[in-house]
């Protein structure tokens, strides 16, 4: 899954390959990745909670 999020203040990309999630701050030029297990719905819920 790949998501491109653009707002007036920031540009972010989110990638999920079934094993890990990568968050990329295009404006900040930084990224982080971490392991994630479960379904896409569980991953989205977990990311929103964290």
N, C-alpha and C positions, 0 to 999 in steps of 0.2 A: 504494500500500500504506500502511496506517496501523496502527500498533501502539501499544497503551497498556500501559505497564509500571508496575505498582504493587508496592512493597515496603513494609516497615515504615519504612524510612529515607527513601525517595524516591518520587516519581511522575514518570515520564518518558513522553514521546510521541515516536514516530519516524514521519516521513512520507517516502515515496519516490514520485516521480511519473515515474520513468523517466529523468529528467535530473539531478535533484538530490535530496539527502537533507537533511532538516531534523530536528534533534534539539532537543526542547524539555524543559527541566527545569522542571516545574510547581512543584515545591517551591522551587527556587532562583530561579524567575522569570527564566530566561535561555534563549536559543536560539542555535543556530549552524546555518548551512546551507552546503553545499559541493557542487560538481558531482560526479556519479558516472556512469560509463558501464558498460555491460555488463548482464548478466542479473540478476534478483533474487538468485539464488544467489551470483553473484560479488560483488554489492553487500553481502550479509550477511557473506560471508567477509572482504571488505575491511574492513568496519566492525568486525568482531571482532578483526582483526589490528591495526587502527589504534587 
